[in-house]
Amino acid sequence: MLCLLRANLDPAHTPLASQVQRAQLPGLRVAKRVEVGLGWLLARPPGAAGPVLWHNGGTGGFHSFVAFVREADTAVVVLSTTARSVGRLGLRLLKCWPAAPASALADHGGNRVSSASGPGSR
């Protein structure tokens, strides 16, 4: 997931730059501040550094959420063993991430990584 998000945050540094950028383009407006691209939903919340691109899903007692803001070089992934949606949690994490505490870690690729646990996550 981190590799996918890194490629989406900085498409110019991947061999699939044009395809990644094309997938991020809005195709259909579905609400005042929400559009659909190729596999991504694009939200334009007031006060955001740029559009929030996100995707979610769930099956059989599991839910996931992934989102990023290229302009802020910020991304979040939430994986959960719960039947409840984790989208709201993911958006809240994305919103507060630039002010993340020093407990944030870095993986071997230099990406900032943090883990959290709570109800439904194990």
Secondary structure, DSSP 8 states (H G I E B T S, - for coil): -HHHHHHHH-GGGSTTHHHHHHHTS--EEEETTEEE-SS-EEE--TT-SS-EEEEEEEETTEEEEEEEEGGGTEEEEEEESSSS--HHHHHHHHHHGGG--TT-EE-TTS-EE-----TT--
